[in-house]
Amino acid sequence: MKITTGAFEDGGNIPSRFTCDGENANPELSFEDVPAAAKSLALVMDDPDAPMGTFVHWILWNIPPDTKKILEKSSPAGAMPGANSMKRAGYIGPCPPSGTHHYHFKLYALDAVLDLPDSSGKSALESAMNGHIIEQTELIGLYSRQR
């Protein structure tokens, strides 16, 4: 399984338009080779370099397993958005206070459709995914603010 974007290379710099310094819109993401046994997909974007601990920028679950792409500035139909670290559903672009941060886009293929309230955060999602992950992959982007 693979997650890619045309916006940046794995390990490359995230363009500012996908950050707080730009449009704050999610980049287009493409999914390949999702296992046939997958009943749903989940996506977590977080920043482990945040000064107060890992900052969750975006979480989605119950993404239909036949989804090939998440378009820029959108979420796939049928997906459940969870609460990011700002306690809101939806994407929050990179906005590091200093230095270069690593942003992990983690894609999980699950053998179940998850029953979680839409206000659930990353820890609830991880608990619900426990024992249901068939395969996982990730894409990492870097960003530092120009001051």
Backbone as a printed PyTorch tensor [residue, N CA C, xyz], in Angstrom:
tensor([[[  0.8520,  -1.1700,   0.0000],
         [  0.0000,   0.0000,   0.0000],
         [  0.9000,   1.2350,   0.0000]],

        [[  0.4210,   2.2780,  -0.6490],
         [  1.2360,   3.4770,  -0.7950],
         [  0.3540,   4.7210,  -0.7430]],

        [[  0.8810,   5.7850,  -0.1190],
         [  0.2350,   7.0980,  -0.1140],
         [  1.2260,   8.0870,  -0.7270]],

        [[  0.7600,   8.8690,  -1.6890],
         [  1.6140,   9.8430,  -2.3640],
         [  0.8320,  11.1360,  -2.5870]],

        [[  1.5680,  12.1540,  -2.9770],
         [  0.9680,  13.4240,  -3.3730],
         [  1.8110,  14.0180,  -4.4890]],

        [[  1.1740,  14.7520,  -5.3650],
         [  1.8990,  15.4810,  -6.3920],
         [  2.4440,  16.7990,  -5.8670]],

        [[  2.0760,  17.1630,  -4.6340],
         [  2.4630,  18.4560,  -4.0640],
         [  3.9050,  18.4730,  -3.5600]],

        [[  4.4080,  17.3030,  -3.1030],
         [  5.7800,  17.2130,  -2.6000],
         [  6.2140,  15.7510,  -2.5960]],

        [[  7.5240,  15.5720,  -2.6180],
         [  8.1000,  14.2250,  -2.5360],
         [  8.0980,  13.7540,  -1.0870]],

        [[  8.1070,  12.4390,  -0.8820],
         [  8.2480,  11.8990,   0.4640],
         [  9.5580,  12.4180,   1.0520]],

        [[  9.4800,  13.0620,   2.2030],
         [ 10.6570,  13.6530,   2.8230],
         [ 10.9780,  15.0480,   2.3120]],

        [[ 10.1390,  15.5600,   1.4090],
         [ 10.3660,  16.8790,   0.8230],
         [  9.5790,  17.9680,   1.5370]],

        [[  9.7410,  19.1800,   1.0490],
         [  9.0900,  20.3390,   1.6540],
         [  7.6510,  20.4960,   1.1880]],

        [[  6.7690,  20.7420,   2.1510],
         [  5.3580,  20.9870,   1.8640],
         [  5.2270,  22.4270,   1.3600]],

        [[  4.6020,  22.6330,   0.1920],
         [  4.4140,  24.0020,  -0.2990],
         [  3.5730,  24.8300,   0.6800]],

        [[  3.9080,  26.1160,   0.8000],
         [  3.2560,  26.9700,   1.8040],
         [  1.7460,  27.0810,   1.6090]],

        [[  1.2350,  26.8450,   0.4150],
         [ -0.2140,  26.9850,   0.2270],
         [ -1.0150,  25.9730,   1.0400]],

        [[ -0.3590,  24.8890,   1.4840],
         [ -1.0370,  23.8730,   2.3010],
         [ -0.8250,  24.1060,   3.7920]],

        [[ -0.3350,  25.2890,   4.1590],
         [  0.0150,  25.6050,   5.5420],
         [ -0.7420,  26.8360,   6.0290]],

        [[ -0.4880,  27.2170,   7.2860],
         [ -1.1020,  28.4260,   7.8450],
         [ -0.5990,  29.6870,   7.1530]],

        [[  0.4980,  29.5770,   6.4500],
         [  1.0450,  30.7250,   5.7270],
         [  0.4290,  30.8810,   4.3360]],

        [[ -0.4210,  29.9350,   3.9610],
         [ -1.0520,  29.9620,   2.6490],
         [ -2.5530,  29.7710,   2.7700]],

        [[ -3.0890,  28.8310,   1.9820],
         [ -4.5320,  28.5880,   1.9470],
         [ -5.0170,  27.6750,   3.0650]],

        [[ -4.0810,  27.0260,   3.7660],
         [ -4.4440,  26.1080,   4.8490],
         [ -5.3710,  25.0050,   4.3450]],

        [[ -5.1250,  24.5410,   3.1300],
         [ -5.9340,  23.4900,   2.5080],
         [ -5.1280,  22.2060,   2.4260]],

        [[ -5.8170,  21.0810,   2.5910],
         [ -5.1090,  19.8020,   2.4830],
         [ -4.6140,  19.5720,   1.0580]],

        [[ -3.4330,  18.9520,   0.9270],
         [ -2.9550,  18.5950,  -0.4070],
         [ -3.7330,  17.3960,  -0.9410]],

        [[ -3.7260,  17.2430,  -2.2510],
         [ -4.3130,  16.0460,  -2.8540],
         [ -3.4540,  14.8480,  -2.4570]],

        [[ -4.0990,  13.7640,  -2.0660],
         [ -3.4030,  12.5390,  -1.6970],
         [ -3.9100,  11.4050,  -2.5650]],

        [[ -3.0070,  10.5300,  -2.9860],
         [ -3.3650,   9.3640,  -3.7920],
         [ -3.0230,   8.0980,  -3.0240]],

        [[ -3.8990,   7.0960,  -3.1310],
         [ -3.7100,   5.8080,  -2.4770],
         [ -3.5610,   4.7200,  -3.5340]],

        [[ -2.5850,   3.8430,  -3.3290],
         [ -2.3510,   2.7360,  -4.2570],
         [ -2.2250,   1.4250,  -3.4930]],

        [[ -2.5800,   0.3420,  -4.1650],
         [ -2.3810,  -1.0140,  -3.6550],
         [ -3.0150,  -1.2480,  -2.2880]],

        [[ -4.2260,  -0.7370,  -2.1030],
         [ -4.9700,  -1.0020,  -0.8680],
         [ -5.3290,  -2.4880,  -0.8630]],

        [[ -5.1050,  -3.1850,   0.2420],
         [ -5.4080,  -4.6180,   0.2850],
         [ -6.8840,  -4.9090,  -0.0320]],

        [[ -7.1250,  -5.9700,  -0.7600],
         [ -8.4880,  -6.3440,  -1.1430],
         [ -9.3640,  -6.6260,   0.0700]],

        [[ -8.7680,  -7.0590,   1.1690],
         [ -9.5280,  -7.3850,   2.3790],
         [ -9.9480,  -6.1520,   3.1810]],

        [[ -9.4740,  -4.9800,   2.8000],
         [ -9.7950,  -3.7620,   3.5650],
         [-11.2830,  -3.4510,   3.4930]],

        [[-11.8530,  -3.1430,   4.6570],
         [-13.2630,  -2.7330,   4.7470],
         [-13.3760,  -1.2160,   4.8540]],

        [[-12.2900,  -0.5800,   5.2930],
         [-12.2440,   0.8810,   5.3810],
         [-10.7940,   1.3190,   5.4970]],

        [[-10.5850,   2.6270,   5.3280],
         [ -9.2620,   3.2400,   5.4890],
         [ -9.3620,   4.3260,   6.5510]],

        [[ -8.2360,   4.6040,   7.1930],
         [ -8.1550,   5.7170,   8.1400],
         [ -6.9040,   6.5150,   7.8070]],

        [[ -6.9660,   7.8100,   8.0440],
         [ -5.8500,   8.7040,   7.7670],
         [ -5.5870,   9.5640,   8.9970]],

        [[ -4.3330,   9.6620,   9.3750],
         [ -3.9140,  10.5380,  10.4780],
         [ -2.7630,  11.3880,   9.9600]],

        [[ -2.8630,  12.6990,  10.1380],
         [ -1.7470,  13.5980,   9.8540],
         [ -1.3710,  14.2510,  11.1720]],

        [[ -0.1100,  14.0520,  11.5800],
         [  0.3200,  14.6650,  12.8250],
         [  1.7580,  15.1480,  12.7410]],

        [[  2.1310,  15.9260,  13.7560],
         [  3.4550,  16.5480,  13.8530],
         [  4.0710,  16.1450,  15.1870]],

        [[  4.9650,  15.1370,  15.1790],
         [  5.5910,  14.7260,  16.4370],
         [  6.6310,  15.7180,  16.9600]],

        [[  6.9860,  16.7260,  16.1680],
         [  7.9920,  17.7110,  16.5710],
         [  7.3980,  18.8920,  17.3410]],

        [[  6.0810,  18.9210,  17.5080],
         [  5.4380,  20.0480,  18.1980],
         [  5.9610,  20.1630,  19.6250]],

        [[  6.1690,  21.3980,  20.0990],
         [  6.7900,  21.6030,  21.4110],
         [  6.0060,  21.0280,  22.5910]],

        [[  4.6910,  20.9460,  22.4990],
         [  3.8830,  20.4430,  23.6100],
         [  3.4980,  18.9740,  23.4150]],

        [[  4.1820,  18.2660,  22.5440],
         [  3.8320,  16.8850,  22.2240],
         [  3.1990,  16.8190,  20.8530]],

        [[  2.9630,  15.6240,  20.3740],
         [  2.4400,  15.4380,  19.0180],
         [  1.1570,  16.2370,  18.8010]],

        [[  1.1520,  17.0150,  17.7180],
         [ -0.0050,  17.8280,  17.3460],
         [ -0.7150,  17.1300,  16.1950]],

        [[ -2.0080,  16.8810,  16.3720],
         [ -2.8130,  16.2090,  15.3480],
         [ -3.4170,  17.2660,  14.4360]],

        [[ -3.0970,  17.1730,  13.1560],
         [ -3.5830,  18.1410,  12.1700],
         [ -4.8540,  17.6870,  11.4610]],

        [[ -5.0420,  16.3700,  11.3350],
         [ -6.1750,  15.8850,  10.5360],
         [ -6.3720,  14.4130,  10.8080]],

        [[ -7.6030,  14.0060,  11.0500],
         [ -7.9140,  12.5790,  11.1130],
         [ -9.2310,  12.2990,  10.4000]],

        [[ -9.2290,  11.2090,   9.6840],
         [-10.4150,  10.7190,   8.9790],
         [-10.4690,   9.2090,   9.1570]],

        [[-11.6660,   8.6730,   9.2790],
         [-11.8130,   7.2120,   9.2810],
         [-13.0630,   6.8500,   8.5040]],

        [[-13.2230,   5.5500,   8.2930],
         [-14.2990,   5.0060,   7.4610],
         [-14.2520,   5.5690,   6.0420]],

        [[-13.0340,   5.8220,   5.5760],
         [-12.8340,   6.1830,   4.1740],
         [-13.1180,   4.9150,   3.3740]],

        [[-13.9830,   4.9820,   2.3600],
         [-14.2550,   3.7760,   1.5680],
         [-12.9520,   3.1830,   1.0190]],

        [[-12.7980,   1.8450,   1.0890],
         [-11.5340,   1.2210,   0.6980],
         [-11.2090,   1.3360,  -0.7880]],

        [[-12.2020,   1.6760,  -1.6110],
         [-11.9330,   1.8390,  -3.0450],
         [-11.5190,   3.2770,  -3.3810]],

        [[-11.3420,   4.1140,  -2.3760],
         [-10.9120,   5.4980,  -2.5880],
         [ -9.4910,   5.5050,  -3.1310]],

        [[ -9.2900,   6.1550,  -4.2350],
         [ -7.9670,   6.2590,  -4.8560],
         [ -7.3130,   7.6080,  -4.5980]],

        [[ -8.1500,   8.6150,  -4.2140],
         [ -7.6350,   9.9720,  -4.1190],
         [ -8.4880,  10.7920,  -3.1530]],

        [[ -7.8260,  11.6400,  -2.3780],
         [ -8.4980,  12.6990,  -1.6380],
         [ -8.1020,  13.9820,  -2.3510]],

        [[ -9.0700,  14.6780,  -2.8710],
         [ -8.7860,  15.8910,  -3.6300],
         [ -8.3530,  17.0260,  -2.7010]],

        [[ -7.6210,  17.9650,  -3.2730],
         [ -7.2100,  19.1530,  -2.5280],
         [ -8.4510,  19.8610,  -1.9900]],

        [[ -8.3540,  20.3810,  -0.7700],
         [ -9.4310,  21.1250,  -0.1170],
         [-10.7000,  20.2970,   0.0730]],

        [[-10.5610,  18.9790,   0.3100],
         [-11.7660,  18.1600,   0.4600],
         [-11.5070,  16.9260,   1.3170]],

        [[-12.5940,  16.2600,   1.6520],
         [-12.5660,  14.9550,   2.3010],
         [-13.3690,  14.0050,   1.4280]],

        [[-13.0150,  12.7200,   1.4160],
         [-13.7700,  11.7940,   0.5750],
         [-15.1880,  11.5670,   1.1020]],

        [[-16.1260,  11.3710,   0.1980],
         [-17.5140,  11.0890,   0.5650],
         [-17.5540,   9.8480,   1.4490]],

        [[-18.3260,   9.9350,   2.5150],
         [-18.4960,   8.8000,   3.4140],
         [-17.4990,   8.7390,   4.5560]],

        [[-16.4160,   9.5030,   4.4710],
         [-15.4000,   9.4820,   5.5260],
         [-15.8890,  10.2650,   6.7390]],

        [[-15.4870,   9.8070,   7.9130],
         [-15.8140,  10.4900,   9.1590],
         [-14.6250,  11.3450,   9.5920]],

        [[-14.8270,  12.6480,   9.7670],
         [-13.7340,  13.4950,  10.2570],
         [-13.7070,  13.4910,  11.7780]],

        [[-12.5300,  13.3820,  12.3430],
         [-12.3940,  13.4200,  13.7980],
         [-11.8430,  14.7520,  14.2580]],

        [[-11.6900,  14.8630,  15.5590],
         [-11.2150,  16.1010,  16.1600],
         [ -9.6950,  16.1880,  16.0990]],

        [[ -9.2020,  17.2910,  15.5540],
         [ -7.7620,  17.5430,  15.5390],
         [ -7.3530,  18.1180,  16.9000]],

        [[ -6.1130,  18.5280,  17.0340],
         [ -5.6450,  19.0470,  18.3260],
         [ -6.2920,  20.3680,  18.7270]],

        [[ -6.9520,  21.0290,  17.7910],
         [ -7.7040,  22.2480,  18.1080],
         [ -9.1570,  21.9190,  18.4650]],

        [[ -9.4570,  20.6100,  18.5940],
         [-10.7970,  20.1130,  18.9590],
         [-11.8460,  20.4220,  17.8960]],

        [[-11.3820,  20.5380,  16.6390],
         [-12.2940,  20.7890,  15.5180],
         [-12.0860,  19.7030,  14.4640]],

        [[-13.1320,  19.4210,  13.7250],
         [-13.0210,  18.4920,  12.6020],
         [-12.4030,  19.2320,  11.4260]],

        [[-11.6180,  18.5190,  10.6500],
         [-11.0450,  19.1020,   9.4570],
         [ -9.5440,  19.2600,   9.5350]],

        [[ -9.0040,  19.7170,   8.4490],
         [ -7.5660,  19.8650,   8.2540],
         [ -7.0640,  21.1750,   8.8460]],

        [[ -5.9350,  21.0980,   9.5340],
         [ -5.1930,  22.2860,   9.9730],
         [ -3.8020,  22.1440,   9.3700]],

        [[ -3.3950,  23.0910,   8.5690],
         [ -2.0990,  23.0110,   7.9140],
         [ -0.9320,  23.2170,   8.8580]],

        [[  0.2370,  22.7900,   8.4250],
         [  1.4470,  22.9990,   9.2090],
         [  1.6300,  24.4720,   9.5760]],

        [[  2.1040,  24.7060,  10.8170],
         [  2.3160,  26.0650,  11.3070],
         [  3.3130,  26.0100,  12.4650]],

        [[  4.5210,  25.4960,  12.2040],
         [  5.4670,  25.3120,  13.3100],
         [  5.9240,  26.6380,  13.9060]],

        [[  6.0620,  26.6910,  15.2380],
         [  6.4940,  27.9260,  15.8800],
         [  7.9540,  28.2640,  15.5770]],

        [[  8.7700,  27.2300,  15.3500],
         [ 10.1800,  27.4540,  15.0000],
         [ 10.7520,  26.1670,  14.4210]],

        [[ 11.7950,  26.3110,  13.6490],
         [ 12.4810,  25.1500,  13.1020],
         [ 11.6850,  24.4100,  12.0370]],

        [[ 12.2640,  23.3120,  11.5770],
         [ 11.6320,  22.4570,  10.5770],
         [ 10.9340,  21.3140,  11.2970]],

        [[  9.6610,  21.1190,  10.9730],
         [  8.8840,  20.0300,  11.5600],
         [  8.5900,  18.9750,  10.5000]],

        [[  8.3650,  17.7410,  10.9640],
         [  8.0290,  16.5960,  10.1110],
         [  6.5330,  16.3260,  10.2560]],

        [[  5.8360,  16.2900,   9.1500],
         [  4.3910,  16.0560,   9.1390],
         [  4.1460,  14.6810,   8.5360]],

        [[  3.5540,  13.8020,   9.3480],
         [  3.3400,  12.4130,   8.9560],
         [  1.8950,  12.2280,   8.5010]],

        [[  1.7210,  11.7990,   7.2570],
         [  0.4210,  11.4270,   6.7200],
         [  0.3910,   9.9030,   6.7630]],

        [[ -0.3510,   9.3320,   7.7130],
         [ -0.3660,   7.8870,   7.9320],
         [ -1.6850,   7.3110,   7.4360]],

        [[ -1.5840,   6.3290,   6.5590],
         [ -2.7630,   5.6800,   5.9840],
         [ -2.8350,   4.2530,   6.5040]],

        [[ -4.0120,   3.8700,   6.9860],
         [ -4.2310,   2.5380,   7.5450],
         [ -5.3380,   1.8350,   6.7600]],

        [[ -5.0950,   0.5810,   6.3790],
         [ -6.1290,  -0.2830,   5.8110],
         [ -6.6580,  -1.1320,   6.9630]],

        [[ -7.9770,  -1.1130,   7.1430],
         [ -8.6030,  -1.7900,   8.2820],
         [ -9.5380,  -2.9040,   7.8130]],

        [[ -9.6760,  -3.9250,   8.6560],
         [-10.5790,  -5.0320,   8.3280],
         [-11.9820,  -4.8050,   8.8810]],

        [[-12.2840,  -3.5590,   9.2530],
         [-13.5860,  -3.2230,   9.8330],
         [-13.9480,  -1.7850,   9.5010]],

        [[-15.2290,  -1.4940,   9.5870],
         [-15.7290,  -0.1290,   9.5620],
         [-15.8650,   0.2580,  11.0330]],

        [[-15.3350,   1.4040,  11.4040],
         [-15.2750,   1.7960,  12.8170],
         [-16.5370,   2.5280,  13.2650]],

        [[-16.9470,   2.2260,  14.4900],
         [-18.1140,   2.8770,  15.0910],
         [-17.6100,   3.8490,  16.1520]],

        [[-17.3380,   5.0700,  15.7170],
         [-16.8180,   6.1150,  16.6090],
         [-17.6430,   7.3790,  16.4320]],

        [[-17.8750,   8.1290,  17.5090],
         [-18.5280,   9.4250,  17.3580],
         [-17.6290,  10.3770,  16.5620]],

        [[-18.2260,  11.2810,  15.8020],
         [-17.4300,  12.1640,  14.9460],
         [-16.5800,  13.1520,  15.7270]],

        [[-16.7820,  13.2680,  17.0160],
         [-15.9600,  14.1590,  17.8350],
         [-14.7220,  13.4510,  18.3870]],

        [[-14.5300,  12.1950,  18.0060],
         [-13.4050,  11.4080,  18.5250],
         [-12.0810,  11.9670,  18.0450]],

        [[-11.0740,  11.8360,  18.9020],
         [ -9.7310,  12.2740,  18.5700],
         [ -8.8310,  11.1030,  18.2210]],

        [[ -7.5520,  11.3990,  18.0920],
         [ -6.5780,  10.4030,  17.6580],
         [ -6.4880,   9.2050,  18.6010]],

        [[ -6.5010,   9.4320,  19.9080],
         [ -6.3600,   8.3000,  20.8330],
         [ -7.5540,   7.3550,  20.7300]],

        [[ -8.7650,   7.8820,  20.5850],
         [ -9.9510,   7.0330,  20.4060],
         [ -9.8680,   6.2710,  19.0900]],

        [[ -9.3950,   6.9450,  18.0460],
         [ -9.2370,   6.2820,  16.7540],
         [ -8.2180,   5.1560,  16.8640]],

        [[ -7.0830,   5.4270,  17.4780],
         [ -6.0580,   4.3830,  17.6140],
         [ -6.5790,   3.1950,  18.4180]],

        [[ -7.3350,   3.4460,  19.4580],
         [ -7.9220,   2.3540,  20.2470],
         [ -8.8840,   1.5330,  19.4000]],

        [[ -9.7200,   2.2230,  18.6180],
         [-10.6920,   1.5240,  17.7690],
         [-10.0030,   0.7230,  16.6660]],

        [[ -8.8590,   1.2100,  16.1730],
         [ -8.1230,   0.5080,  15.1130],
         [ -7.3500,  -0.6950,  15.6360]],

        [[ -7.0760,  -0.7230,  16.9460],
         [ -6.2710,  -1.7860,  17.5350],
         [ -6.8400,  -3.1630,  17.1730]],

        [[ -6.0090,  -3.9930,  16.5670],
         [ -6.4270,  -5.3260,  16.1530],
         [ -7.1060,  -5.3760,  14.7930]],

        [[ -7.2920,  -4.2290,  14.1540],
         [ -7.9820,  -4.1850,  12.8560],
         [ -7.0920,  -3.6940,  11.7120]],

        [[ -5.8340,  -3.3760,  11.9970],
         [ -4.9500,  -2.8540,  10.9500],
         [ -4.3980,  -4.0050,  10.1110]],

        [[ -4.7110,  -3.9730,   8.8270],
         [ -4.2070,  -4.9760,   7.8790],
         [ -2.8370,  -4.5430,   7.3700]],

        [[ -2.7620,  -3.2610,   7.0190],
         [ -1.5310,  -2.7100,   6.4610],
         [ -1.5160,  -1.2130,   6.7350]],

        [[ -0.3210,  -0.6390,   6.7660],
         [ -0.2120,   0.8110,   6.9340],
         [  0.9950,   1.3320,   6.1650]],

        [[  0.9260,   2.6160,   5.8480],
         [  2.0030,   3.2750,   5.1210],
         [  2.0040,   4.7340,   5.5280]],

        [[  3.0640,   5.4500,   5.1810],
         [  3.0730,   6.8650,   5.5100],
         [  3.8690,   7.6730,   4.4990]],

        [[  3.5480,   8.9390,   4.4730],
         [  4.1970,   9.9540,   3.6580],
         [  4.6200,  11.0490,   4.6240]],

        [[  5.8530,  11.5200,   4.5080],
         [  6.3370,  12.5710,   5.4060],
         [  6.6860,  13.8160,   4.6030]],

        [[  6.1770,  14.9410,   5.0710],
         [  6.5070,  16.2370,   4.4870],
         [  7.1370,  17.1240,   5.5440]],

        [[  7.9780,  18.0250,   5.1090],
         [  8.6750,  18.9420,   6.0090],
         [  8.1790,  20.3660,   5.7910]],

        [[  8.1800,  21.1420,   6.8660],
         [  7.8410,  22.5530,   6.7040],
         [  8.5080,  23.3640,   7.8010]],

        [[  9.0470,  24.5130,   7.3900],
         [  9.5340,  25.5180,   8.3240],
         [  9.0640,  26.8680,   7.8200]],

        [[  8.6710,  27.7150,   8.7290],
         [  8.1290,  29.0190,   8.3580],
         [  9.2600,  29.9850,   8.0430]],

        [[  9.0760,  30.7680,   7.0120],
         [ 10.0420,  31.7930,   6.6230],
         [  9.6370,  33.0860,   7.3130]],

        [[ 10.5100,  33.6320,   8.1150],
         [ 10.1820,  34.8580,   8.8590],
         [ 11.0450,  35.9960,   8.4190]]])
